[in-house]
Amino acid sequence: MSSQSEPPPDQMVTSRRWKICTIVGHMARKETIVREQKAGTGTLIAENTAVQGNIRFAGELVVDGRVEGDVYGEGDQATLTISESGTVVGQIEASTVVVNGRVEGDVRCLGKLELAERAHLTGNVTYRVIEMRLGAVLEGQLVRGDTGGRRQAEPPASAPEADDAGEDGRKGGRSVRLRRVP
C-alpha cells in the first residue's frame, strides 16, 4: 500500500505504544463514533492528522493532531489527553482531562483536570479537582462543579455581599476577601 492511499475504514494500525482504532461510523449529525477494539486499548489521533466533527469515545483518547468539533468521553474511566502537539477546537466533556497542548472551547471535567506546563486553554472550565502546573495558561472562568453536572443557581438576594465579609474574611462560607499585606 502506498503512503498516499487511505487504509480501509476497518483497518487497525498498531504503533509503539497505542493501538490506533480508525473511525468506524458516522451518525446523521456528522458525529464520529470511535470504538475501542478491546479493553485496555486507547485511541490516538496522530500528529499531522486533522479530524472534523464531534467525537464520542470510551476509555482513553490521545490527541496529538487537531480536532475541530466537540469531544465527549463516555463512562467514569473516560480520559482525554491532549499532548503538546495536540489541539482541540470545540467543547470537551470527560471524566479526566489532561491538557499539554491547546484547547479553544469550554471544558466540563467530571473528575480531575490537569493543565501541564505547555497547556493553553481558552474557554470556561467546570471541574471537580484541578491541577495546574507552572507555565500553563488559562483564559476563562473556573467553576468548581460539585452539583452533579448541573449549573449552580444564583445565590439568593439575601446573601451577604463581598463588603459584608466577616472578620475572618469569609463570606457565605465559600468566598474569601483578599487583603493586601504591607
VMD Tcl script that builds the backbone (N, CA, C; Angstrom):
set m [mol new atoms 546]
animate dup $m
set s [atomselect $m all]
$s set {name element resname resid chain x y z} {
  {N N MET 1 A 0.856 -1.168 0.000}
  {CA C MET 1 A 0.000 0.000 0.000}
  {C C MET 1 A 0.895 1.222 0.000}
  {N N SER 2 A 0.645 2.173 -0.896}
  {CA C SER 2 A 1.464 3.381 -0.959}
  {C C SER 2 A 1.077 4.339 0.146}
  {N N SER 3 A 1.986 5.276 0.464}
  {CA C SER 3 A 1.743 6.205 1.566}
  {C C SER 3 A 0.653 7.213 1.244}
  {N N GLN 4 A 0.262 7.338 -0.029}
  {CA C GLN 4 A -0.757 8.314 -0.387}
  {C C GLN 4 A -2.164 7.740 -0.386}
  {N N SER 5 A -2.311 6.419 -0.388}
  {CA C SER 5 A -3.653 5.844 -0.368}
  {C C SER 5 A -4.127 5.690 1.069}
  {N N GLU 6 A -5.433 5.744 1.261}
  {CA C GLU 6 A -6.011 5.641 2.598}
  {C C GLU 6 A -6.278 4.181 2.935}
  {N N PRO 7 A -6.073 3.802 4.201}
  {CA C PRO 7 A -6.379 2.424 4.589}
  {C C PRO 7 A -7.884 2.210 4.607}
  {N N PRO 8 A -8.327 0.972 4.447}
  {CA C PRO 8 A -9.764 0.695 4.540}
  {C C PRO 8 A -10.288 1.119 5.904}
  {N N PRO 9 A -11.588 1.522 6.005}
  {CA C PRO 9 A -12.113 2.031 7.263}
  {C C PRO 9 A -12.069 1.045 8.419}
  {N N ASP 10 A -11.985 -0.248 8.140}
  {CA C ASP 10 A -11.982 -1.208 9.239}
  {C C ASP 10 A -10.575 -1.654 9.628}
  {N N GLN 11 A -9.558 -1.080 9.009}
  {CA C GLN 11 A -8.187 -1.474 9.302}
  {C C GLN 11 A -7.717 -0.833 10.602}
  {N N MET 12 A -6.953 -1.584 11.381}
  {CA C MET 12 A -6.404 -1.060 12.623}
  {C C MET 12 A -4.888 -1.046 12.504}
  {N N VAL 13 A -4.279 0.076 12.840}
  {CA C VAL 13 A -2.839 0.240 12.751}
  {C C VAL 13 A -2.278 0.203 14.166}
  {N N THR 14 A -1.157 -0.468 14.354}
  {CA C THR 14 A -0.553 -0.540 15.679}
  {C C THR 14 A 0.741 0.259 15.675}
  {N N SER 15 A 0.912 1.139 16.670}
  {CA C SER 15 A 2.153 1.888 16.824}
  {C C SER 15 A 2.908 1.339 18.020}
  {N N ARG 16 A 3.999 2.019 18.424}
  {CA C ARG 16 A 4.807 1.541 19.544}
  {C C ARG 16 A 3.995 1.398 20.818}
  {N N ARG 17 A 3.192 2.426 21.147}
  {CA C ARG 17 A 2.509 2.450 22.431}
  {C C ARG 17 A 1.006 2.279 22.328}
  {N N TRP 18 A 0.417 2.591 21.222}
  {CA C TRP 18 A -1.039 2.674 21.137}
  {C C TRP 18 A -1.554 1.809 20.002}
  {N N LYS 19 A -2.704 1.267 20.214}
  {CA C LYS 19 A -3.428 0.685 19.100}
  {C C LYS 19 A -4.296 1.801 18.562}
  {N N ILE 20 A -4.201 2.068 17.299}
  {CA C ILE 20 A -4.919 3.179 16.704}
  {C C ILE 20 A -6.169 2.624 16.040}
  {N N CYS 21 A -7.304 2.980 16.584}
  {CA C CYS 21 A -8.569 2.497 16.053}
  {C C CYS 21 A -9.084 3.525 15.062}
  {N N THR 22 A -9.397 3.082 13.874}
  {CA C THR 22 A -9.886 4.025 12.879}
  {C C THR 22 A -11.347 4.344 13.132}
  {N N ILE 23 A -11.828 5.371 12.486}
  {CA C ILE 23 A -13.216 5.794 12.622}
  {C C ILE 23 A -14.101 4.716 12.005}
  {N N VAL 24 A -15.124 4.286 12.753}
  {CA C VAL 24 A -15.930 3.167 12.291}
  {C C VAL 24 A -17.333 3.553 11.854}
  {N N GLY 25 A -17.730 4.796 11.966}
  {CA C GLY 25 A -19.069 5.148 11.513}
  {C C GLY 25 A -19.390 6.604 11.710}
  {N N HIS 26 A -20.427 7.053 11.035}
  {CA C HIS 26 A -20.895 8.429 11.155}
  {C C HIS 26 A -22.385 8.406 11.469}
  {N N MET 27 A -22.815 9.340 12.286}
  {CA C MET 27 A -24.234 9.490 12.561}
  {C C MET 27 A -24.769 10.603 11.674}
  {N N ALA 28 A -26.073 10.783 11.658}
  {CA C ALA 28 A -26.696 11.754 10.769}
  {C C ALA 28 A -26.225 13.178 11.028}
  {N N ARG 29 A -25.840 13.500 12.270}
  {CA C ARG 29 A -25.414 14.857 12.598}
  {C C ARG 29 A -23.911 15.030 12.462}
  {N N LYS 30 A -23.279 14.255 11.645}
  {CA C LYS 30 A -21.834 14.305 11.450}
  {C C LYS 30 A -21.083 14.059 12.752}
  {N N GLU 31 A -21.603 13.166 13.548}
  {CA C GLU 31 A -20.947 12.823 14.803}
  {C C GLU 31 A -20.146 11.552 14.575}
  {N N THR 32 A -18.874 11.614 14.850}
  {CA C THR 32 A -17.996 10.483 14.631}
  {C C THR 32 A -18.002 9.591 15.860}
  {N N ILE 33 A -18.093 8.304 15.633}
  {CA C ILE 33 A -18.069 7.359 16.744}
  {C C ILE 33 A -16.748 6.601 16.675}
  {N N VAL 34 A -16.010 6.624 17.770}
  {CA C VAL 34 A -14.763 5.884 17.852}
  {C C VAL 34 A -14.975 4.790 18.882}
  {N N ARG 35 A -14.782 3.537 18.474}
  {CA C ARG 35 A -14.976 2.411 19.383}
  {C C ARG 35 A -13.636 1.764 19.677}
  {N N GLU 36 A -13.482 1.322 20.904}
  {CA C GLU 36 A -12.271 0.599 21.258}
  {C C GLU 36 A -12.388 -0.837 20.769}
  {N N GLN 37 A -11.265 -1.416 20.385}
  {CA C GLN 37 A -11.269 -2.791 19.914}
  {C C GLN 37 A -11.398 -3.776 21.065}
  {N N LYS 38 A -10.752 -3.483 22.188}
  {CA C LYS 38 A -10.863 -4.330 23.373}
  {C C LYS 38 A -10.459 -3.496 24.571}
  {N N ALA 39 A -10.775 -3.992 25.749}
  {CA C ALA 39 A -10.458 -3.258 26.973}
  {C C ALA 39 A -8.957 -3.032 27.068}
  {N N GLY 40 A -8.570 -1.853 27.544}
  {CA C GLY 40 A -7.165 -1.553 27.731}
  {C C GLY 40 A -6.503 -0.876 26.550}
  {N N THR 41 A -7.185 -0.766 25.437}
  {CA C THR 41 A -6.590 -0.077 24.298}
  {C C THR 41 A -7.079 1.351 24.276}
  {N N GLY 42 A -6.262 2.225 23.745}
  {CA C GLY 42 A -6.629 3.626 23.628}
  {C C GLY 42 A -6.768 3.999 22.167}
  {N N THR 43 A -7.257 5.191 21.949}
  {CA C THR 43 A -7.411 5.708 20.598}
  {C C THR 43 A -6.495 6.902 20.455}
  {N N LEU 44 A -5.766 6.963 19.361}
  {CA C LEU 44 A -4.814 8.032 19.117}
  {C C LEU 44 A -5.194 8.778 17.852}
  {N N ILE 45 A -5.266 10.094 17.962}
  {CA C ILE 45 A -5.362 10.946 16.777}
  {C C ILE 45 A -3.958 11.494 16.598}
  {N N ALA 46 A -3.248 10.950 15.638}
  {CA C ALA 46 A -1.816 11.179 15.494}
  {C C ALA 46 A -1.492 12.600 15.043}
  {N N GLU 47 A -0.245 12.991 15.304}
  {CA C GLU 47 A 0.257 14.273 14.840}
  {C C GLU 47 A 0.115 14.311 13.316}
  {N N ASN 48 A -0.134 15.460 12.756}
  {CA C ASN 48 A -0.368 15.664 11.321}
  {C C ASN 48 A -1.687 15.054 10.856}
  {N N THR 49 A -2.597 14.761 11.799}
  {CA C THR 49 A -3.925 14.268 11.470}
  {C C THR 49 A -4.943 15.283 11.945}
  {N N ALA 50 A -5.926 15.600 11.101}
  {CA C ALA 50 A -6.993 16.533 11.469}
  {C C ALA 50 A -8.323 15.808 11.367}
  {N N VAL 51 A -9.155 15.974 12.392}
  {CA C VAL 51 A -10.483 15.370 12.422}
  {C C VAL 51 A -11.493 16.496 12.542}
  {N N GLN 52 A -12.501 16.497 11.655}
  {CA C GLN 52 A -13.581 17.474 11.731}
  {C C GLN 52 A -14.862 16.736 12.059}
  {N N GLY 53 A -15.541 17.193 13.113}
  {CA C GLY 53 A -16.766 16.549 13.560}
  {C C GLY 53 A -16.660 16.174 15.020}
  {N N ASN 54 A -17.793 15.867 15.608}
  {CA C ASN 54 A -17.838 15.518 17.025}
  {C C ASN 54 A -17.350 14.094 17.239}
  {N N ILE 55 A -16.707 13.873 18.381}
  {CA C ILE 55 A -16.166 12.552 18.710}
  {C C ILE 55 A -16.729 12.101 20.047}
  {N N ARG 56 A -17.203 10.855 20.105}
  {CA C ARG 56 A -17.581 10.200 21.358}
  {C C ARG 56 A -16.624 9.032 21.529}
  {N N PHE 57 A -16.084 8.896 22.742}
  {CA C PHE 57 A -15.140 7.809 22.974}
  {C C PHE 57 A -15.357 7.218 24.358}
  {N N ALA 58 A -14.856 6.005 24.538}
  {CA C ALA 58 A -14.833 5.351 25.843}
  {C C ALA 58 A -13.391 4.943 26.093}
  {N N GLY 59 A -12.998 4.897 27.338}
  {CA C GLY 59 A -11.615 4.533 27.644}
  {C C GLY 59 A -10.712 5.737 27.545}
  {N N GLU 60 A -9.705 5.654 26.688}
  {CA C GLU 60 A -8.729 6.733 26.574}
  {C C GLU 60 A -8.623 7.232 25.141}
  {N N LEU 61 A -8.563 8.550 25.000}
  {CA C LEU 61 A -8.342 9.193 23.705}
  {C C LEU 61 A -7.164 10.132 23.861}
  {N N VAL 62 A -6.159 9.984 22.991}
  {CA C VAL 62 A -4.988 10.855 22.994}
  {C C VAL 62 A -5.006 11.654 21.705}
  {N N VAL 63 A -4.926 12.978 21.831}
  {CA C VAL 63 A -4.938 13.859 20.667}
  {C C VAL 63 A -3.538 14.439 20.499}
  {N N ASP 64 A -2.836 13.980 19.470}
  {CA C ASP 64 A -1.553 14.558 19.079}
  {C C ASP 64 A -1.741 15.464 17.870}
  {N N GLY 65 A -2.872 15.321 17.181}
  {CA C GLY 65 A -3.184 16.107 15.997}
  {C C GLY 65 A -4.165 17.219 16.313}
  {N N ARG 66 A -5.105 17.461 15.395}
  {CA C ARG 66 A -6.069 18.554 15.541}
  {C C ARG 66 A -7.490 18.004 15.432}
  {N N VAL 67 A -8.351 18.418 16.374}
  {CA C VAL 67 A -9.766 18.054 16.347}
  {C C VAL 67 A -10.571 19.336 16.289}
  {N N GLU 68 A -11.442 19.449 15.288}
  {CA C GLU 68 A -12.368 20.575 15.183}
  {C C GLU 68 A -13.769 20.021 15.362}
  {N N GLY 69 A -14.244 20.065 16.585}
  {CA C GLY 69 A -15.542 19.519 16.945}
  {C C GLY 69 A -15.551 19.208 18.429}
  {N N ASP 70 A -16.709 18.843 18.934}
  {CA C ASP 70 A -16.851 18.544 20.354}
  {C C ASP 70 A -16.342 17.134 20.645}
  {N N VAL 71 A -15.774 16.958 21.844}
  {CA C VAL 71 A -15.226 15.669 22.252}
  {C C VAL 71 A -15.922 15.248 23.543}
  {N N TYR 72 A -16.582 14.078 23.514}
  {CA C TYR 72 A -17.334 13.572 24.661}
  {C C TYR 72 A -16.775 12.224 25.087}
  {N N GLY 73 A -16.375 12.118 26.345}
  {CA C GLY 73 A -15.934 10.847 26.899}
  {C C GLY 73 A -17.093 10.193 27.624}
  {N N GLU 74 A -17.329 8.915 27.357}
  {CA C GLU 74 A -18.446 8.200 27.969}
  {C C GLU 74 A -17.933 7.277 29.058}
  {N N GLY 75 A -18.520 7.369 30.240}
  {CA C GLY 75 A -18.161 6.499 31.352}
  {C C GLY 75 A -17.196 7.162 32.319}
  {N N ASP 76 A -17.092 6.543 33.497}
  {CA C ASP 76 A -16.246 7.082 34.561}
  {C C ASP 76 A -14.760 6.969 34.261}
  {N N GLN 77 A -14.373 6.111 33.348}
  {CA C GLN 77 A -12.961 5.904 33.035}
  {C C GLN 77 A -12.511 6.674 31.800}
  {N N ALA 78 A -13.360 7.519 31.245}
  {CA C ALA 78 A -13.023 8.256 30.023}
  {C C ALA 78 A -11.929 9.276 30.314}
  {N N THR 79 A -10.787 9.114 29.651}
  {CA C THR 79 A -9.646 10.005 29.838}
  {C C THR 79 A -9.248 10.598 28.498}
  {N N LEU 80 A -9.239 11.921 28.432}
  {CA C LEU 80 A -8.807 12.641 27.237}
  {C C LEU 80 A -7.465 13.277 27.536}
  {N N THR 81 A -6.472 12.996 26.699}
  {CA C THR 81 A -5.149 13.595 26.837}
  {C C THR 81 A -4.840 14.365 25.565}
  {N N ILE 82 A -4.507 15.643 25.729}
  {CA C ILE 82 A -4.129 16.491 24.597}
  {C C ILE 82 A -2.648 16.802 24.771}
  {N N SER 83 A -1.818 16.260 23.873}
  {CA C SER 83 A -0.372 16.396 24.008}
  {C C SER 83 A 0.095 17.777 23.557}
  {N N GLU 84 A 1.405 18.031 23.670}
  {CA C GLU 84 A 1.982 19.318 23.271}
  {C C GLU 84 A 1.639 19.675 21.835}
  {N N SER 85 A 1.600 18.703 20.959}
  {CA C SER 85 A 1.311 18.970 19.548}
  {C C SER 85 A -0.182 18.936 19.248}
  {N N GLY 86 A -1.015 18.623 20.237}
  {CA C GLY 86 A -2.451 18.471 20.027}
  {C C GLY 86 A -3.235 19.756 20.197}
  {N N THR 87 A -4.346 19.850 19.443}
  {CA C THR 87 A -5.260 20.994 19.518}
  {C C THR 87 A -6.686 20.484 19.415}
  {N N VAL 88 A -7.560 21.010 20.280}
  {CA C VAL 88 A -8.991 20.737 20.184}
  {C C VAL 88 A -9.702 22.076 20.117}
  {N N VAL 89 A -10.505 22.257 19.057}
  {CA C VAL 89 A -11.332 23.453 18.907}
  {C C VAL 89 A -12.773 22.981 19.023}
  {N N GLY 90 A -13.360 23.144 20.207}
  {CA C GLY 90 A -14.716 22.680 20.470}
  {C C GLY 90 A -14.894 22.412 21.951}
  {N N GLN 91 A -16.087 21.990 22.306}
  {CA C GLN 91 A -16.409 21.695 23.701}
  {C C GLN 91 A -15.830 20.333 24.073}
  {N N ILE 92 A -15.449 20.196 25.351}
  {CA C ILE 92 A -14.903 18.933 25.851}
  {C C ILE 92 A -15.682 18.526 27.088}
  {N N GLU 93 A -16.018 17.231 27.166}
  {CA C GLU 93 A -16.617 16.673 28.372}
  {C C GLU 93 A -16.054 15.276 28.576}
  {N N ALA 94 A -15.407 15.064 29.723}
  {CA C ALA 94 A -14.843 13.753 30.046}
  {C C ALA 94 A -14.604 13.670 31.540}
  {N N SER 95 A -14.398 12.453 32.019}
  {CA C SER 95 A -14.141 12.255 33.438}
  {C C SER 95 A -12.783 12.818 33.832}
  {N N THR 96 A -11.760 12.507 33.052}
  {CA C THR 96 A -10.410 13.011 33.300}
  {C C THR 96 A -9.914 13.692 32.036}
  {N N VAL 97 A -9.366 14.900 32.194}
  {CA C VAL 97 A -8.835 15.647 31.056}
  {C C VAL 97 A -7.430 16.110 31.410}
  {N N VAL 98 A -6.461 15.763 30.556}
  {CA C VAL 98 A -5.073 16.191 30.723}
  {C C VAL 98 A -4.718 17.026 29.501}
  {N N VAL 99 A -4.311 18.282 29.727}
  {CA C VAL 99 A -4.014 19.189 28.618}
  {C C VAL 99 A -2.558 19.621 28.707}
  {N N ASN 100 A -1.821 19.407 27.622}
  {CA C ASN 100 A -0.473 19.944 27.488}
  {C C ASN 100 A -0.340 20.632 26.137}
  {N N GLY 101 A -1.450 20.748 25.414}
  {CA C GLY 101 A -1.497 21.422 24.125}
  {C C GLY 101 A -2.474 22.580 24.181}
  {N N ARG 102 A -3.247 22.773 23.092}
  {CA C ARG 102 A -4.169 23.905 23.001}
  {C C ARG 102 A -5.619 23.424 22.997}
  {N N VAL 103 A -6.461 24.165 23.725}
  {CA C VAL 103 A -7.900 23.928 23.723}
  {C C VAL 103 A -8.577 25.268 23.536}
  {N N GLU 104 A -9.491 25.341 22.559}
  {CA C GLU 104 A -10.301 26.531 22.331}
  {C C GLU 104 A -11.756 26.110 22.446}
  {N N GLY 105 A -12.319 26.284 23.631}
  {CA C GLY 105 A -13.692 25.885 23.895}
  {C C GLY 105 A -13.861 25.562 25.364}
  {N N ASP 106 A -15.101 25.411 25.773}
  {CA C ASP 106 A -15.398 25.131 27.176}
  {C C ASP 106 A -15.074 23.680 27.513}
  {N N VAL 107 A -14.634 23.463 28.754}
  {CA C VAL 107 A -14.275 22.131 29.229}
  {C C VAL 107 A -15.135 21.809 30.442}
  {N N ARG 108 A -15.785 20.656 30.401}
  {CA C ARG 108 A -16.550 20.154 31.551}
  {C C ARG 108 A -15.896 18.851 31.977}
  {N N CYS 109 A -15.152 18.924 33.075}
  {CA C CYS 109 A -14.396 17.782 33.566}
  {C C CYS 109 A -15.112 17.221 34.782}
  {N N LEU 110 A -15.593 16.005 34.682}
  {CA C LEU 110 A -16.383 15.395 35.746}
  {C C LEU 110 A -15.526 14.848 36.876}
  {N N GLY 111 A -14.224 14.765 36.652}
  {CA C GLY 111 A -13.296 14.272 37.667}
  {C C GLY 111 A -12.138 15.232 37.811}
  {N N LYS 112 A -10.959 14.796 37.349}
  {CA C LYS 112 A -9.740 15.596 37.507}
  {C C LYS 112 A -9.348 16.264 36.195}
  {N N LEU 113 A -9.015 17.548 36.283}
  {CA C LEU 113 A -8.472 18.312 35.162}
  {C C LEU 113 A -7.022 18.618 35.479}
  {N N GLU 114 A -6.128 18.264 34.564}
  {CA C GLU 114 A -4.709 18.552 34.747}
  {C C GLU 114 A -4.241 19.439 33.606}
  {N N LEU 115 A -3.711 20.616 33.958}
  {CA C LEU 115 A -3.141 21.534 32.979}
  {C C LEU 115 A -1.628 21.483 33.144}
  {N N ALA 116 A -0.944 20.903 32.166}
  {CA C ALA 116 A 0.506 20.726 32.236}
  {C C ALA 116 A 1.225 22.012 31.820}
  {N N GLU 117 A 2.540 21.967 31.814}
  {CA C GLU 117 A 3.365 23.154 31.605}
  {C C GLU 117 A 3.070 23.901 30.312}
  {N N ARG 118 A 2.764 23.208 29.241}
  {CA C ARG 118 A 2.562 23.851 27.939}
  {C C ARG 118 A 1.085 23.972 27.553}
  {N N ALA 119 A 0.211 23.792 28.518}
  {CA C ALA 119 A -1.233 23.894 28.251}
  {C C ALA 119 A -1.621 25.338 27.966}
  {N N HIS 120 A -2.506 25.510 26.986}
  {CA C HIS 120 A -3.097 26.826 26.693}
  {C C HIS 120 A -4.582 26.585 26.450}
  {N N LEU 121 A -5.395 26.948 27.420}
  {CA C LEU 121 A -6.829 26.698 27.364}
  {C C LEU 121 A -7.562 28.029 27.314}
  {N N THR 122 A -8.365 28.220 26.266}
  {CA C THR 122 A -9.191 29.413 26.123}
  {C C THR 122 A -10.642 28.968 26.177}
  {N N GLY 123 A -11.301 29.239 27.298}
  {CA C GLY 123 A -12.689 28.838 27.477}
  {C C GLY 123 A -12.994 28.669 28.950}
  {N N ASN 124 A -14.248 28.486 29.250}
  {CA C ASN 124 A -14.679 28.308 30.635}
  {C C ASN 124 A -14.515 26.848 31.042}
  {N N VAL 125 A -14.184 26.637 32.313}
  {CA C VAL 125 A -13.875 25.300 32.803}
  {C C VAL 125 A -14.745 24.974 34.005}
  {N N THR 126 A -15.405 23.814 33.956}
  {CA C THR 126 A -16.103 23.260 35.111}
  {C C THR 126 A -15.339 22.004 35.509}
  {N N TYR 127 A -15.001 21.885 36.785}
  {CA C TYR 127 A -14.142 20.797 37.240}
  {C C TYR 127 A -14.526 20.373 38.650}
  {N N ARG 128 A -14.045 19.219 39.081}
  {CA C ARG 128 A -14.156 18.787 40.483}
  {C C ARG 128 A -12.805 18.945 41.173}
  {N N VAL 129 A -11.747 18.459 40.519}
  {CA C VAL 129 A -10.386 18.566 41.036}
  {C C VAL 129 A -9.531 19.132 39.913}
  {N N ILE 130 A -8.649 20.084 40.249}
  {CA C ILE 130 A -7.799 20.680 39.220}
  {C C ILE 130 A -6.356 20.699 39.682}
  {N N GLU 131 A -5.457 20.442 38.737}
  {CA C GLU 131 A -4.023 20.564 38.971}
  {C C GLU 131 A -3.480 21.419 37.838}
  {N N MET 132 A -2.835 22.526 38.187}
  {CA C MET 132 A -2.325 23.452 37.178}
  {C C MET 132 A -0.847 23.668 37.440}
  {N N ARG 133 A -0.027 23.331 36.477}
  {CA C ARG 133 A 1.416 23.454 36.634}
  {C C ARG 133 A 1.903 24.819 36.171}
  {N N LEU 134 A 3.069 25.220 36.666}
  {CA C LEU 134 A 3.691 26.476 36.302}
  {C C LEU 134 A 3.922 26.517 34.796}
  {N N GLY 135 A 3.462 27.561 34.144}
  {CA C GLY 135 A 3.597 27.704 32.702}
  {C C GLY 135 A 2.286 27.502 31.961}
  {N N ALA 136 A 1.330 26.834 32.577}
  {CA C ALA 136 A 0.022 26.625 31.949}
  {C C ALA 136 A -0.716 27.957 31.851}
  {N N VAL 137 A -1.467 28.139 30.758}
  {CA C VAL 137 A -2.229 29.367 30.536}
  {C C VAL 137 A -3.706 29.009 30.467}
  {N N LEU 138 A -4.521 29.732 31.238}
  {CA C LEU 138 A -5.967 29.543 31.232}
  {C C LEU 138 A -6.624 30.894 31.054}
  {N N GLU 139 A -7.385 31.050 29.967}
  {CA C GLU 139 A -8.119 32.278 29.695}
  {C C GLU 139 A -9.598 31.946 29.717}
  {N N GLY 140 A -10.228 32.175 30.863}
  {CA C GLY 140 A -11.640 31.856 31.023}
  {C C GLY 140 A -11.976 31.770 32.491}
  {N N GLN 141 A -13.185 31.327 32.772}
  {CA C GLN 141 A -13.641 31.220 34.150}
  {C C GLN 141 A -13.513 29.787 34.639}
  {N N LEU 142 A -13.187 29.659 35.924}
  {CA C LEU 142 A -13.149 28.361 36.587}
  {C C LEU 142 A -14.367 28.240 37.479}
  {N N VAL 143 A -15.084 27.122 37.362}
  {CA C VAL 143 A -16.243 26.865 38.213}
  {C C VAL 143 A -16.080 25.471 38.791}
  {N N ARG 144 A -16.072 25.386 40.119}
  {CA C ARG 144 A -15.988 24.074 40.755}
  {C C ARG 144 A -17.349 23.420 40.660}
  {N N GLY 145 A -17.418 22.275 40.044}
  {CA C GLY 145 A -18.690 21.629 39.744}
  {C C GLY 145 A -19.059 20.522 40.684}
  {N N ASP 146 A -19.510 20.851 41.885}
  {CA C ASP 146 A -19.975 19.844 42.837}
  {C C ASP 146 A -21.469 19.614 42.731}
  {N N THR 147 A -22.090 20.032 41.646}
  {CA C THR 147 A -23.544 19.979 41.536}
  {C C THR 147 A -24.018 18.808 40.695}
  {N N GLY 148 A -23.160 17.829 40.467}
  {CA C GLY 148 A -23.578 16.667 39.687}
  {C C GLY 148 A -23.829 17.006 38.234}
  {N N GLY 149 A -23.111 17.996 37.696}
  {CA C GLY 149 A -23.243 18.346 36.297}
  {C C GLY 149 A -24.248 19.433 36.026}
  {N N ARG 150 A -25.024 19.837 37.028}
  {CA C ARG 150 A -25.998 20.903 36.822}
  {C C ARG 150 A -25.394 22.223 37.253}
  {N N ARG 151 A -25.763 23.291 36.566}
  {CA C ARG 151 A -25.282 24.619 36.941}
  {C C ARG 151 A -25.807 25.001 38.303}
  {N N GLN 152 A -24.967 25.680 39.060}
  {CA C GLN 152 A -25.392 26.152 40.360}
  {C C GLN 152 A -26.321 27.337 40.176}
  {N N ALA 153 A -27.343 27.385 41.019}
  {CA C ALA 153 A -28.282 28.501 40.960}
  {C C ALA 153 A -27.612 29.751 41.505}
  {N N GLU 154 A -28.108 30.906 41.074}
  {CA C GLU 154 A -27.598 32.168 41.596}
  {C C GLU 154 A -27.888 32.235 43.084}
  {N N PRO 155 A -27.005 32.865 43.875}
  {CA C PRO 155 A -27.269 32.968 45.306}
  {C C PRO 155 A -28.498 33.824 45.558}
  {N N PRO 156 A -29.220 33.556 46.652}
  {CA C PRO 156 A -30.410 34.349 46.941}
  {C C PRO 156 A -30.039 35.803 47.195}
  {N N ALA 157 A -31.014 36.689 47.014}
  {CA C ALA 157 A -30.770 38.125 47.163}
  {C C ALA 157 A -30.302 38.479 48.557}
  {N N SER 158 A -30.621 37.664 49.563}
  {CA C SER 158 A -30.234 37.968 50.935}
  {C C SER 158 A -28.807 37.532 51.260}
  {N N ALA 159 A -28.096 36.925 50.306}
  {CA C ALA 159 A -26.723 36.502 50.570}
  {C C ALA 159 A -25.847 37.721 50.812}
  {N N PRO 160 A -24.887 37.636 51.742}
  {CA C PRO 160 A -24.043 38.790 52.032}
  {C C PRO 160 A -23.166 39.146 50.841}
  {N N GLU 161 A -22.917 40.414 50.662}
  {CA C GLU 161 A -22.060 40.908 49.590}
  {C C GLU 161 A -20.605 40.822 50.032}
  {N N ALA 162 A -19.688 41.077 49.119}
  {CA C ALA 162 A -18.264 40.996 49.427}
  {C C ALA 162 A -17.883 41.983 50.521}
  {N N ASP 163 A -18.528 43.157 50.546}
  {CA C ASP 163 A -18.210 44.155 51.563}
  {C C ASP 163 A -18.697 43.725 52.941}
  {N N ASP 164 A -19.616 42.745 53.004}
  {CA C ASP 164 A -20.178 42.297 54.271}
  {C C ASP 164 A -19.436 41.087 54.831}
  {N N ALA 165 A -18.224 40.832 54.371}
  {CA C ALA 165 A -17.482 39.673 54.853}
  {C C ALA 165 A -17.166 39.834 56.326}
  {N N GLY 166 A -17.111 38.712 57.021}
  {CA C GLY 166 A -16.823 38.740 58.455}
  {C C GLY 166 A -15.370 39.086 58.730}
  {N N GLU 167 A -15.010 39.085 60.011}
  {CA C GLU 167 A -13.657 39.452 60.403}
  {C C GLU 167 A -12.618 38.506 59.818}
  {N N ASP 168 A -12.988 37.242 59.642}
  {CA C ASP 168 A -12.029 36.284 59.102}
  {C C ASP 168 A -11.929 36.355 57.582}
  {N N GLY 169 A -12.684 37.281 56.957}
  {CA C GLY 169 A -12.636 37.444 55.505}
  {C C GLY 169 A -13.572 36.525 54.765}
  {N N ARG 170 A -14.296 35.654 55.468}
  {CA C ARG 170 A -15.197 34.710 54.805}
  {C C ARG 170 A -16.544 35.342 54.534}
  {N N LYS 171 A -17.108 34.952 53.401}
  {CA C LYS 171 A -18.431 35.422 53.018}
  {C C LYS 171 A -19.235 34.203 52.616}
  {N N GLY 172 A -20.282 33.913 53.313}
  {CA C GLY 172 A -21.154 32.807 52.929}
  {C C GLY 172 A -20.474 31.455 52.976}
  {N N GLY 173 A -19.324 31.334 53.599}
  {CA C GLY 173 A -18.666 30.049 53.750}
  {C C GLY 173 A -17.883 29.572 52.544}
  {N N ARG 174 A -17.891 30.270 51.413}
  {CA C ARG 174 A -17.196 29.784 50.227}
  {C C ARG 174 A -16.175 30.767 49.690}
  {N N SER 175 A -16.434 32.059 49.771}
  {CA C SER 175 A -15.548 33.048 49.180}
  {C C SER 175 A -14.680 33.684 50.251}
  {N N VAL 176 A -13.539 34.135 49.852}
  {CA C VAL 176 A -12.622 34.798 50.768}
  {C C VAL 176 A -12.249 36.144 50.183}
  {N N ARG 177 A -12.309 37.179 51.006}
  {CA C ARG 177 A -11.891 38.503 50.563}
  {C C ARG 177 A -10.386 38.593 50.768}
  {N N LEU 178 A -9.678 38.964 49.736}
  {CA C LEU 178 A -8.230 39.075 49.817}
  {C C LEU 178 A -7.848 40.472 50.265}
  {N N ARG 179 A -6.874 40.543 51.151}
  {CA C ARG 179 A -6.382 41.829 51.634}
  {C C ARG 179 A -4.915 41.951 51.293}
  {N N ARG 180 A -4.500 43.148 50.956}
  {CA C ARG 180 A -3.098 43.404 50.661}
  {C C ARG 180 A -2.330 43.460 51.976}
  {N N VAL 181 A -1.228 42.746 52.060}
  {CA C VAL 181 A -0.413 42.713 53.266}
  {C C VAL 181 A 0.787 43.625 53.040}
  {N N PRO 182 A 1.023 44.574 53.992}
  {CA C PRO 182 A 2.154 45.504 53.800}
  {C C PRO 182 A 3.493 44.810 53.875}
}
mol reanalyze $m
mol bondsrecalc $m
mol representation Tube
mol addrep $m
